[in-house]
Amino acid sequence: MMSESLWAAETNPGLEEHAEPESVERAEPRDKDESQPEQHEEVAPPVALAVSEDDFSALEERVLRAVAMLKHERQARAAAEVRIAQAEEHATRAEEELGALQTQLNQQTPLVEQLQNEISSLRAERDTVRHRVERLLGQLDSLEI
């Protein structure tokens, strides 16, 4: 293995063949009377990035960690989407059950009202019977004296 490599040469082997010559073109100076500073046009040659083996290994490790994090986050997202789907399904079933219970309650409300009215009338009748029995017992007590 090489201790240093040229990044551009590794990624594109034909790059060196098409590289521009290392010449610098300069614009001709303008008149000295102008107040603008002198400008030079420079054509920079393509820079080959030298990367050491340690730097490349560190970069590779960072990329692998990023890939592992991305994989973990995708799995977490998929799990969250499954939980969301389950929660939505559960909510739908609960709404259906609630609708059925509401319908059943609406059907039984008149029966409940009828039973409450019957209980009220039976209590009134009981009170009437109680008063009659108390009156009869009072009459019996008065006869035995």
N, CA and C atoms as an extended XYZ file, in Angstrom:
435
Properties=species:S:1:pos:R:3:atomname:S:1:resname:S:1:resid:I:1 pbc="F F F"
N         0.827       -1.177        0.000 N   MET     1
C         0.000        0.000        0.000 CA  MET     1
C         0.867        1.234        0.000 C   MET     1
N         0.354        2.256       -0.599 N   MET     2
C         1.080        3.517       -0.647 CA  MET     2
C         0.750        4.312        0.601 C   MET     2
N         1.757        5.040        1.121 N   SER     3
C         1.484        5.821        2.315 CA  SER     3
C         0.700        7.084        1.961 C   SER     3
N         0.892        7.617        0.792 N   GLU     4
C         0.110        8.770        0.346 CA  GLU     4
C        -0.383        8.495       -1.062 C   GLU     4
N        -1.533        9.012       -1.376 N   SER     5
C        -2.052        8.820       -2.714 CA  SER     5
C        -2.673       10.114       -3.181 C   SER     5
N        -2.798       10.231       -4.450 N   LEU     6
C        -3.451       11.399       -5.013 CA  LEU     6
C        -4.907       11.062       -5.177 C   LEU     6
N        -5.736       11.774       -4.469 N   TRP     7
C        -7.177       11.493       -4.470 CA  TRP     7
C        -7.744       11.602       -5.866 C   TRP     7
N        -7.424       12.658       -6.579 N   ALA     8
C        -7.970       12.862       -7.915 CA  ALA     8
C        -7.506       11.764       -8.858 C   ALA     8
N        -6.271       11.320       -8.720 N   ALA     9
C        -5.763       10.274       -9.597 CA  ALA     9
C        -6.447        8.941       -9.302 C   ALA     9
N        -6.810        8.700       -8.029 N   GLU    10
C        -7.472        7.451       -7.693 CA  GLU    10
C        -8.901        7.426       -8.197 C   GLU    10
N        -9.592        8.536       -8.103 N   THR    11
C       -10.984        8.544       -8.508 CA  THR    11
C       -11.160        8.641      -10.006 C   THR    11
N       -10.250        9.266      -10.698 N   ASN    12
C       -10.350        9.418      -12.144 CA  ASN    12
C        -8.956        9.265      -12.738 C   ASN    12
N        -8.553        8.054      -13.141 N   PRO    13
C        -7.188        7.821      -13.623 CA  PRO    13
C        -6.842        8.655      -14.851 C   PRO    13
N        -7.793        9.008      -15.652 N   GLY    14
C        -7.493        9.769      -16.853 CA  GLY    14
C        -7.358       11.256      -16.598 C   GLY    14
N        -7.436       11.686      -15.351 N   LEU    15
C        -7.401       13.099      -15.023 CA  LEU    15
C        -6.048       13.710      -15.332 C   LEU    15
N        -4.972       12.984      -15.079 N   GLU    16
C        -3.647       13.530      -15.311 CA  GLU    16
C        -3.409       13.806      -16.788 C   GLU    16
N        -4.010       13.022      -17.660 N   GLU    17
C        -3.808       13.217      -19.082 CA  GLU    17
C        -4.442       14.510      -19.564 C   GLU    17
N        -5.548       14.935      -18.935 N   HIS    18
C        -6.281       16.110      -19.369 CA  HIS    18
C        -5.961       17.348      -18.542 C   HIS    18
N        -4.983       17.254      -17.699 N   ALA    19
C        -4.653       18.387      -16.833 CA  ALA    19
C        -4.098       19.530      -17.664 C   ALA    19
N        -4.405       20.734      -17.226 N   GLU    20
C        -3.925       21.928      -17.913 CA  GLU    20
C        -2.464       22.143      -17.550 C   GLU    20
N        -1.705       22.729      -18.430 N   PRO    21
C        -0.302       23.020      -18.089 CA  PRO    21
C        -0.269       24.057      -16.973 C   PRO    21
N         0.818       24.046      -16.230 N   GLU    22
C         0.936       24.919      -15.084 CA  GLU    22
C         1.427       26.301      -15.505 C   GLU    22
N         0.711       26.919      -16.372 N   SER    23
C         1.109       28.262      -16.782 CA  SER    23
C         0.130       29.255      -16.200 C   SER    23
N         0.580       30.440      -15.978 N   VAL    24
C        -0.245       31.495      -15.422 CA  VAL    24
C        -0.361       32.579      -16.479 C   VAL    24
N        -1.591       32.852      -16.837 N   GLU    25
C        -1.830       33.913      -17.798 CA  GLU    25
C        -2.098       35.189      -17.044 C   GLU    25
N        -1.491       36.274      -17.470 N   ARG    26
C        -1.691       37.546      -16.809 CA  ARG    26
C        -2.302       38.527      -17.793 C   ARG    26
N        -3.202       39.305      -17.251 N   ALA    27
C        -3.803       40.341      -18.082 CA  ALA    27
C        -2.818       41.488      -18.202 C   ALA    27
N        -2.901       42.175      -19.275 N   GLU    28
C        -1.994       43.299      -19.461 CA  GLU    28
C        -2.398       44.424      -18.531 C   GLU    28
N        -1.460       45.105      -17.957 N   PRO    29
C        -1.786       46.179      -17.030 CA  PRO    29
C        -2.509       47.309      -17.755 C   PRO    29
N        -3.406       47.935      -17.027 N   ARG    30
C        -4.141       49.061      -17.571 CA  ARG    30
C        -3.327       50.331      -17.404 C   ARG    30
N        -3.895       51.361      -17.863 N   ASP    31
C        -3.176       52.636      -17.737 CA  ASP    31
C        -2.951       52.950      -16.273 C   ASP    31
N        -1.814       53.506      -15.957 N   LYS    32
C        -1.460       53.824      -14.589 CA  LYS    32
C        -2.340       54.925      -14.019 C   LYS    32
N        -3.047       55.684      -14.900 N   ASP    33
C        -3.858       56.795      -14.433 CA  ASP    33
C        -5.155       56.310      -13.787 C   ASP    33
N        -5.586       55.128      -14.086 N   GLU    34
C        -6.837       54.627      -13.527 CA  GLU    34
C        -6.678       54.372      -12.033 C   GLU    34
N        -7.748       54.602      -11.288 N   SER    35
C        -7.679       54.455       -9.836 CA  SER    35
C        -7.915       53.012       -9.392 C   SER    35
N        -8.208       52.134      -10.311 N   GLN    36
C        -8.452       50.733       -9.948 CA  GLN    36
C        -7.129       50.005       -9.812 C   GLN    36
N        -7.057       49.090       -8.857 N   PRO    37
C        -5.805       48.333       -8.680 CA  PRO    37
C        -5.588       47.383       -9.853 C   PRO    37
N        -4.393       47.000       -9.985 N   GLU    38
C        -4.019       46.095      -11.074 CA  GLU    38
C        -4.582       44.710      -10.788 C   GLU    38
N        -5.254       44.087      -11.781 N   GLN    39
C        -5.860       42.778      -11.606 CA  GLN    39
C        -5.118       41.773      -12.473 C   GLN    39
N        -4.965       40.589      -11.914 N   HIS    40
C        -4.309       39.506      -12.632 CA  HIS    40
C        -5.282       38.363      -12.764 C   HIS    40
N        -5.378       37.799      -13.939 N   GLU    41
C        -6.164       36.584      -14.117 CA  GLU    41
C        -5.217       35.418      -13.973 C   GLU    41
N        -5.558       34.548      -13.062 N   GLU    42
C        -4.720       33.377      -12.854 CA  GLU    42
C        -5.554       32.135      -13.119 C   GLU    42
N        -4.970       31.228      -13.854 N   VAL    43
C        -5.633       29.953      -14.086 CA  VAL    43
C        -4.891       28.944      -13.229 C   VAL    43
N        -5.583       28.501      -12.177 N   ALA    44
C        -4.941       27.574      -11.253 CA  ALA    44
C        -5.002       26.166      -11.831 C   ALA    44
N        -3.929       25.447      -11.724 N   PRO    45
C        -3.941       24.063      -12.198 CA  PRO    45
C        -4.814       23.237      -11.261 C   PRO    45
N        -5.342       22.144      -11.759 N   PRO    46
C        -6.147       21.296      -10.876 CA  PRO    46
C        -5.286       20.812       -9.713 C   PRO    46
N        -5.855       20.903       -8.524 N   VAL    47
C        -5.112       20.537       -7.328 CA  VAL    47
C        -5.384       19.074       -7.022 C   VAL    47
N        -4.324       18.316       -6.911 N   ALA    48
C        -4.455       16.913       -6.531 CA  ALA    48
C        -4.434       16.860       -5.019 C   ALA    48
N        -5.433       16.275       -4.449 N   LEU    49
C        -5.575       16.206       -3.007 CA  LEU    49
C        -4.802       15.000       -2.500 C   LEU    49
N        -3.822       15.268       -1.704 N   ALA    50
C        -3.034       14.184       -1.132 CA  ALA    50
C        -3.687       13.741        0.162 C   ALA    50
N        -3.980       12.462        0.262 N   VAL    51
C        -4.636       11.923        1.439 CA  VAL    51
C        -3.784       10.790        1.979 C   VAL    51
N        -3.449       10.898        3.250 N   SER    52
C        -2.639        9.831        3.840 CA  SER    52
C        -3.521        8.629        4.131 C   SER    52
N        -2.878        7.507        4.376 N   GLU    53
C        -3.613        6.284        4.656 CA  GLU    53
C        -4.410        6.419        5.953 C   GLU    53
N        -3.830        7.091        6.950 N   ASP    54
C        -4.537        7.300        8.219 CA  ASP    54
C        -5.761        8.182        8.021 C   ASP    54
N        -5.614        9.245        7.210 N   ASP    55
C        -6.746       10.120        6.940 CA  ASP    55
C        -7.833        9.359        6.190 C   ASP    55
N        -7.437        8.545        5.250 N   PHE    56
C        -8.412        7.766        4.487 CA  PHE    56
C        -9.121        6.765        5.395 C   PHE    56
N        -8.362        6.123        6.293 N   SER    57
C        -8.969        5.170        7.229 CA  SER    57
C        -9.952        5.879        8.152 C   SER    57
N        -9.567        7.064        8.611 N   ALA    58
C       -10.463        7.825        9.487 CA  ALA    58
C       -11.729        8.219        8.729 C   ALA    58
N       -11.557        8.632        7.482 N   LEU    59
C       -12.713        8.995        6.664 CA  LEU    59
C       -13.599        7.773        6.428 C   LEU    59
N       -12.956        6.642        6.127 N   GLU    60
C       -13.709        5.414        5.905 CA  GLU    60
C       -14.495        5.026        7.157 C   GLU    60
N       -13.854        5.167        8.328 N   GLU    61
C       -14.532        4.836        9.586 CA  GLU    61
C       -15.715        5.776        9.825 C   GLU    61
N       -15.546        7.051        9.525 N   ARG    62
C       -16.644        8.013        9.694 CA  ARG    62
C       -17.799        7.678        8.751 C   ARG    62
N       -17.471        7.295        7.529 N   VAL    63
C       -18.516        6.929        6.569 CA  VAL    63
C       -19.249        5.682        7.048 C   VAL    63
N       -18.500        4.704        7.551 N   LEU    64
C       -19.127        3.482        8.055 CA  LEU    64
C       -20.028        3.775        9.255 C   LEU    64
N       -19.578        4.672       10.142 N   ARG    65
C       -20.425        5.054       11.276 CA  ARG    65
C       -21.681        5.774       10.798 C   ARG    65
N       -21.508        6.638        9.797 N   ALA    66
C       -22.668        7.358        9.259 CA  ALA    66
C       -23.650        6.376        8.627 C   ALA    66
N       -23.132        5.388        7.921 N   VAL    67
C       -23.998        4.369        7.305 CA  VAL    67
C       -24.710        3.570        8.395 C   VAL    67
N       -23.986        3.218        9.457 N   ALA    68
C       -24.603        2.467       10.561 CA  ALA    68
C       -25.686        3.305       11.237 C   ALA    68
N       -25.403        4.593       11.448 N   MET    69
C       -26.413        5.475       12.048 CA  MET    69
C       -27.626        5.593       11.147 C   MET    69
N       -27.406        5.734        9.849 N   LEU    70
C       -28.507        5.841        8.903 CA  LEU    70
C       -29.347        4.558        8.917 C   LEU    70
N       -28.675        3.412        8.952 N   LYS    71
C       -29.383        2.135        8.999 CA  LYS    71
C       -30.211        2.039       10.274 C   LYS    71
N       -29.607        2.426       11.403 N   HIS    72
C       -30.323        2.404       12.681 CA  HIS    72
C       -31.529        3.341       12.643 C   HIS    72
N       -31.357        4.525       12.123 N   GLU    73
C       -32.457        5.494       12.052 CA  GLU    73
C       -33.571        5.001       11.119 C   GLU    73
N       -33.208        4.352       10.030 N   ARG    74
C       -34.226        3.794        9.134 CA  ARG    74
C       -35.014        2.688        9.833 C   ARG    74
N       -34.314        1.841       10.599 N   GLN    75
C       -34.998        0.788       11.338 CA  GLN    75
C       -35.915        1.397       12.390 C   GLN    75
N       -35.428        2.430       13.070 N   ALA    76
C       -36.256        3.096       14.083 CA  ALA    76
C       -37.475        3.736       13.434 C   ALA    76
N       -37.268        4.324       12.265 N   ARG    77
C       -38.396        4.943       11.564 CA  ARG    77
C       -39.413        3.876       11.137 C   ARG    77
N       -38.916        2.752       10.623 N   ALA    78
C       -39.820        1.674       10.210 CA  ALA    78
C       -40.596        1.147       11.419 C   ALA    78
N       -39.905        0.993       12.555 N   ALA    79
C       -40.587        0.526       13.764 CA  ALA    79
C       -41.632        1.550       14.211 C   ALA    79
N       -41.291        2.827       14.129 N   ALA    80
C       -42.246        3.877       14.505 CA  ALA    80
C       -43.450        3.867       13.568 C   ALA    80
N       -43.208        3.656       12.287 N   GLU    81
C       -44.326        3.600       11.335 CA  GLU    81
C       -45.235        2.405       11.626 C   GLU    81
N       -44.643        1.275       12.030 N   VAL    82
C       -45.444        0.098       12.401 CA  VAL    82
C       -46.280        0.414       13.629 C   VAL    82
N       -45.643        1.060       14.640 N   ARG    83
C       -46.390        1.426       15.851 CA  ARG    83
C       -47.504        2.415       15.527 C   ARG    83
N       -47.251        3.346       14.629 N   ILE    84
C       -48.282        4.312       14.229 CA  ILE    84
C       -49.443        3.588       13.556 C   ILE    84
N       -49.124        2.656       12.658 N   ALA    85
C       -50.178        1.900       11.969 CA  ALA    85
C       -51.004        1.095       12.979 C   ALA    85
N       -50.326        0.481       13.948 N   GLN    86
C       -51.042       -0.278       14.973 CA  GLN    86
C       -51.919        0.642       15.813 C   GLN    86
N       -51.400        1.795       16.175 N   ALA    87
C       -52.178        2.736       16.981 CA  ALA    87
C       -53.388        3.247       16.203 C   ALA    87
N       -53.195        3.522       14.907 N   GLU    88
C       -54.319        3.972       14.084 CA  GLU    88
C       -55.376        2.870       13.970 C   GLU    88
N       -54.930        1.632       13.808 N   GLU    89
C       -55.873        0.506       13.733 CA  GLU    89
C       -56.625        0.352       15.053 C   GLU    89
N       -55.902        0.466       16.151 N   HIS    90
C       -56.524        0.380       17.473 CA  HIS    90
C       -57.535        1.511       17.664 C   HIS    90
N       -57.172        2.708       17.252 N   ALA    91
C       -58.085        3.849       17.372 CA  ALA    91
C       -59.331        3.642       16.513 C   ALA    91
N       -59.161        3.093       15.328 N   THR    92
C       -60.309        2.826       14.449 CA  THR    92
C       -61.250        1.812       15.096 C   THR    92
N       -60.666        0.737       15.649 N   ARG    93
C       -61.508       -0.259       16.325 CA  ARG    93
C       -62.223        0.339       17.536 C   ARG    93
N       -61.512        1.177       18.284 N   ALA    94
C       -62.122        1.811       19.458 CA  ALA    94
C       -63.263        2.729       19.034 C   ALA    94
N       -63.087        3.456       17.933 N   GLU    95
C       -64.161        4.318       17.432 CA  GLU    95
C       -65.369        3.487       16.996 C   GLU    95
N       -65.103        2.342       16.354 N   GLU    96
C       -66.207        1.463       15.942 CA  GLU    96
C       -66.950        0.924       17.160 C   GLU    96
N       -66.194        0.508       18.175 N   GLU    97
C       -66.813        0.004       19.399 CA  GLU    97
C       -67.603        1.107       20.085 C   GLU    97
N       -67.051        2.305       20.101 N   LEU    98
C       -67.738        3.439       20.706 CA  LEU    98
C       -69.050        3.717       19.972 C   LEU    98
N       -69.010        3.648       18.650 N   GLY    99
C       -70.227        3.846       17.853 CA  GLY    99
C       -71.275        2.793       18.183 C   GLY    99
N       -70.841        1.538       18.305 N   ALA   100
C       -71.777        0.456       18.633 CA  ALA   100
C       -72.356        0.651       20.028 C   ALA   100
N       -71.506        1.037       20.981 N   LEU   101
C       -71.994        1.269       22.337 CA  LEU   101
C       -72.936        2.471       22.395 C   LEU   101
N       -72.649        3.482       21.618 N   GLN   102
C       -73.520        4.664       21.567 CA  GLN   102
C       -74.891        4.285       21.005 C   GLN   102
N       -74.892        3.455       19.975 N   THR   103
C       -76.157        2.982       19.395 CA  THR   103
C       -76.933        2.162       20.419 C   THR   103
N       -76.246        1.278       21.115 N   GLN   104
C       -76.894        0.447       22.140 CA  GLN   104
C       -77.451        1.329       23.257 C   GLN   104
N       -76.697        2.345       23.660 N   LEU   105
C       -77.175        3.257       24.696 CA  LEU   105
C       -78.421        4.006       24.236 C   LEU   105
N       -78.406        4.455       22.996 N   ASN   106
C       -79.568        5.170       22.460 CA  ASN   106
C       -80.801        4.265       22.400 C   ASN   106
N       -80.569        2.980       22.133 N   GLN   107
C       -81.699        2.050       22.078 CA  GLN   107
C       -82.237        1.756       23.484 C   GLN   107
N       -81.409        1.758       24.481 N   GLN   108
C       -81.836        1.403       25.825 CA  GLN   108
C       -82.302        2.605       26.647 C   GLN   108
N       -82.067        3.797       26.187 N   THR   109
C       -82.483        4.989       26.928 CA  THR   109
C       -83.995        5.021       27.162 C   THR   109
N       -84.840        4.757       26.158 N   PRO   110
C       -86.286        4.749       26.442 CA  PRO   110
C       -86.677        3.686       27.476 C   PRO   110
N       -86.035        2.539       27.430 N   LEU   111
C       -86.332        1.484       28.398 CA  LEU   111
C       -85.969        1.940       29.813 C   LEU   111
N       -84.829        2.587       29.938 N   VAL   112
C       -84.388        3.098       31.240 CA  VAL   112
C       -85.399        4.122       31.758 C   VAL   112
N       -85.839        5.011       30.900 N   GLU   113
C       -86.819        6.020       31.313 CA  GLU   113
C       -88.133        5.351       31.743 C   GLU   113
N       -88.545        4.359       31.008 N   GLN   114
C       -89.781        3.637       31.343 CA  GLN   114
C       -89.643        2.966       32.705 C   GLN   114
N       -88.495        2.325       32.945 N   LEU   115
C       -88.277        1.660       34.226 CA  LEU   115
C       -88.222        2.668       35.376 C   LEU   115
N       -87.623        3.817       35.134 N   GLN   116
C       -87.594        4.846       36.177 CA  GLN   116
C       -89.013        5.329       36.514 C   GLN   116
N       -89.839        5.509       35.492 N   ASN   117
C       -91.232        5.922       35.728 CA  ASN   117
C       -91.992        4.852       36.517 C   ASN   117
N       -91.758        3.594       36.167 N   GLU   118
C       -92.423        2.487       36.857 CA  GLU   118
C       -91.998        2.434       38.317 C   GLU   118
N       -90.731        2.629       38.574 N   ILE   119
C       -90.222        2.637       39.956 CA  ILE   119
C       -90.881        3.764       40.741 C   ILE   119
N       -90.983        4.944       40.122 N   SER   120
C       -91.627        6.079       40.800 CA  SER   120
C       -93.085        5.758       41.143 C   SER   120
N       -93.804        5.164       40.188 N   SER   121
C       -95.217        4.836       40.454 CA  SER   121
C       -95.341        3.755       41.521 C   SER   121
N       -94.452        2.773       41.526 N   LEU   122
C       -94.478        1.726       42.543 CA  LEU   122
C       -94.171        2.297       43.934 C   LEU   122
N       -93.263        3.237       44.013 N   ARG   123
C       -92.962        3.873       45.298 CA  ARG   123
C       -94.176        4.659       45.795 C   ARG   123
N       -94.822        5.353       44.867 N   ALA   124
C       -96.029        6.101       45.266 CA  ALA   124
C       -97.104        5.141       45.751 C   ALA   124
N       -97.284        4.044       45.065 N   GLU   125
C       -98.283        3.040       45.476 CA  GLU   125
C       -97.927        2.444       46.824 C   GLU   125
N       -96.649        2.166       47.050 N   ARG   126
C       -96.180        1.624       48.326 CA  ARG   126
C       -96.508        2.598       49.462 C   ARG   126
N       -96.242        3.880       49.225 N   ASP   127
C       -96.548        4.885       50.251 CA  ASP   127
C       -98.049        4.914       50.552 C   ASP   127
N       -98.851        4.797       49.514 N   THR   128
C      -100.313        4.782       49.700 CA  THR   128
C      -100.727        3.571       50.527 C   THR   128
N      -100.190        2.410       50.184 N   VAL   129
C      -100.522        1.172       50.911 CA  VAL   129
C      -100.045        1.299       52.353 C   VAL   129
N       -98.892        1.855       52.575 N   ARG   130
C       -98.355        2.006       53.917 CA  ARG   130
C       -99.301        2.883       54.755 C   ARG   130
N       -99.752        3.981       54.186 N   HIS   131
C      -100.676        4.864       54.918 CA  HIS   131
C      -101.991        4.124       55.251 C   HIS   131
N      -102.501        3.348       54.322 N   ARG   132
C      -103.756        2.604       54.558 CA  ARG   132
C      -103.573        1.579       55.674 C   ARG   132
N      -102.410        0.876       55.615 N   VAL   133
C      -102.140       -0.139       56.644 CA  VAL   133
C      -101.997        0.552       58.000 C   VAL   133
N      -101.324        1.666       58.054 N   GLU   134
C      -101.164        2.374       59.327 CA  GLU   134
C      -102.534        2.826       59.863 C   GLU   134
N      -103.412        3.280       58.986 N   ARG   135
C      -104.762        3.695       59.393 CA  ARG   135
C      -105.566        2.508       59.933 C   ARG   135
N      -105.459        1.359       59.229 N   LEU   136
C      -106.170        0.165       59.695 CA  LEU   136
C      -105.627       -0.296       61.051 C   LEU   136
N      -104.327       -0.257       61.212 N   LEU   137
C      -103.738       -0.663       62.491 CA  LEU   137
C      -104.187        0.296       63.603 C   LEU   137
N      -104.293        1.537       63.257 N   GLY   138
C      -104.782        2.519       64.243 CA  GLY   138
C      -106.209        2.230       64.647 C   GLY   138
N      -107.068        1.834       63.709 N   GLN   139
C      -108.470        1.489       64.008 CA  GLN   139
C      -108.531        0.246       64.874 C   GLN   139
N      -107.674       -0.772       64.572 N   LEU   140
C      -107.642       -1.986       65.380 CA  LEU   140
C      -107.223       -1.658       66.829 C   LEU   140
N      -106.268       -0.807       66.929 N   ASP   141
C      -105.805       -0.434       68.280 CA  ASP   141
C      -106.918        0.271       69.045 C   ASP   141
N      -107.704        1.064       68.377 N   SER   142
C      -108.785        1.788       69.062 CA  SER   142
C      -109.899        0.854       69.463 C   SER   142
N      -110.155       -0.261       68.758 N   LEU   143
C      -111.203       -1.217       69.106 CA  LEU   143
C      -110.820       -2.049       70.309 C   LEU   143
N      -109.661       -2.317       70.539 N   GLU   144
C      -109.237       -3.212       71.615 CA  GLU   144
C      -109.165       -2.481       72.953 C   GLU   144
N      -109.302       -1.347       73.023 N   ILE   145
C      -109.220       -0.654       74.301 CA  ILE   145
C      -110.356       -0.978       75.157 C   ILE   145
